[in-house]
């Protein structure tokens, strides 16, 4: 579930969310309702995907540390990639938090596009990490 929600958020970030910021950067009219709707949906999607993915990574960590069932290599690799993805998400969110400090509309829009792509890419890494980790759980120990 964490991998699916992470991929879903990444798809949203790479398409509609990035598009709002791209329009903003290009000077295209973005209505206040469109911006608010995008912000609301983004916040809800980000919270749900982030919480579920975080719980999934914690469960993968627990599985890696407490059980000898399965292969530990894929579990460790998956956890490492997932944590790197979370780091990218936090970096992207930190960049997005500084959007109000941007000088011009175009600069703010460009910074928003960059932040959105970093967050989306981070969620792709989280999804890949969770999928790789699940292979270690499902495989037989050899």
N, C-alpha and C positions, 0 to 999 in steps of 0.2 A: 504494500500500500504506500509506503514511504517513497519508493522508487517511482511509482506511477504518479503520485502527487508532485514529486520533484520535476518529473518530465513535463507534466501538465503546466506547472508554473513556468518552467523554462520556455515552453512554447508560447505562453501568454506574454512573457517578457520580451521574447525575440520578435513578436509580431505586433499586437495591438498596443502594448505598453510603450515599446520603443517608438512606435508610430506617432503617438501623442507627443513625445519629446522631439521627434524629428520634425513634425509640423511646427512645433513651437520654435525650434531652431531656424527653420526656413522662413519664418514669418507668416505662415499659413494661419488663418483664423482658427483658433481653438476656443470654443465657447466655454464659459465657466461651468456649465452643466456637464459638458464632455470631460473636462479636466477633473471635476469633483467625482463624477461617476468612475473614471479611470482610477483615481486615488482610492476611492472606497473599495472597489473590486480588488485592486492591487493589495491593499492592506489586509483584507479578509483572506485572499488566496495565499498571500505570503505567510500569514499567521498559521493557517491550517497546514500548508505544505511544510513550513518550518518546524512546527511542533511535531507533526507525524514523522518527518524525516529525522528529527532529533531523537525521538523515542526509538525509532528503528536503529539508529546508530548506537544508542545506549544498549539496546538489546543485543546487537551484534557484539559490542564490547563485552557484555556479560557472557555471551556464548563463547567468545574467544578465551576469556579468562577462567570460566568455571567448568567447561565440559571438554572431554577428550574425544567426543564424537565428531567425526568429519575431519577434513583437512584444515590445519591451522594456517597454511600458506595463503589460500584464497581469502580466508577470514581476515587475516592481517593486512593483506593487500587491499581488500575492500574497505576495511576500516581506515586505512591510511588515505586512500583516494577520497573517501567520504569526508574525512576531517579536513583535507585540503579544500574540498568543495565548500565546506562550512566557513573556512577562512576566507575564501573568495566572496562568499555571500556577505559576510560581515564587512569586508573591504568595500564592496559595492554599495552596501547600505550606508556606510560611513561617507562615501563620496556623495551619495544621494542626499544625505543630511546637510551637506554644505551647499546645496543648490541655491539657497536664498542668498548666499554670499557672492553669487556670480554678478559680474558687472553689467552685461547686456543680456537681452532676451536670447540672442543667438548663442552666446556663451553658456547661458543656463541650460538651453535646450541641448547643446552638444554635450555638456557635462551630464545631463539626464540620460541621454542615449548611452554614453559610456557606462554610467552606473548601472543602468538596466541590463546592458549586455554582460557586465561582470557578474551581477547577481544571477542572471539566467544561466550563464556558464557555470557558476558555482553549483547551481541546482542540478545541472547535467552531471557534474562530477559526483555529487552526492548520490544521484540515481545510479550511476555506473558503479560506485563503491558499494552501494547496497546490493546490487545485482551480483557483483563479483563475490561479495561476502556470503550471499545466500548459496552460491555454488559450493562454498566450503562447508556449509552446514549440511547441505543435501548429499554431499559425496561421502563415500565410505573411506574410513581411515586406512591408509596403506603404508 
